């Protein structure tokens, strides 16, 4: 999946978050968008995913078959971000069942396979609200990376991860995201984007 942004800008009320962004994300490549807190990284992620409409400029989504309608973009995108809501009353088993209704899992991985990959086999029936912050982030990252979608958007993926979990995250990218277009949004934590080929900066 390719994404082309042409003079894209976003304004909330009278304040411009950013303007005149010209970016081109090409299928199969890995990018990091760097910027300080408040620079507009999360806003750009929401625009790139089709969840937020820019105030000005145009976006074009395409693949080898041609342009993709904005109404169909969601089928091709998986997102992991600290602010994304997950049903707190669900167990891990229920979360996996719920997730697979909307996003197929790659390689026909079974529920047991997924739980093993997440390294959370001891929590299968535990409610998500009782998970530690690091475990919650691991679930979000794991489900996004394992989904059978060509575009993967990651907002500050190392949030709440300890050193061991950072290595787990990097191995997940290596083993399960080989052919995806990946865009990482980071405030310059190298461990989040060391695998990225191109770096972009927004904000001052």
Secondary structure, DSSP 8 states (H G I E B T S, - for coil): -EEEEEEEEEEETTEEEEEEEEEEE-TT-EEEEE--TTSSHHHHHHHHTTSS--SEEEEEEEETTEEE-GGGGGGGEEEEETT----TT-BHHHHHHHHHHHS-BGGG--HHHHHHHHT-GGGTTSBGGGS-HHHHHHHHHHHHHHBS-SEEEEESTTTT--HHHHHHHHHHHHHH-TTSEEEEEESS-HHHHTT-SEEEE---
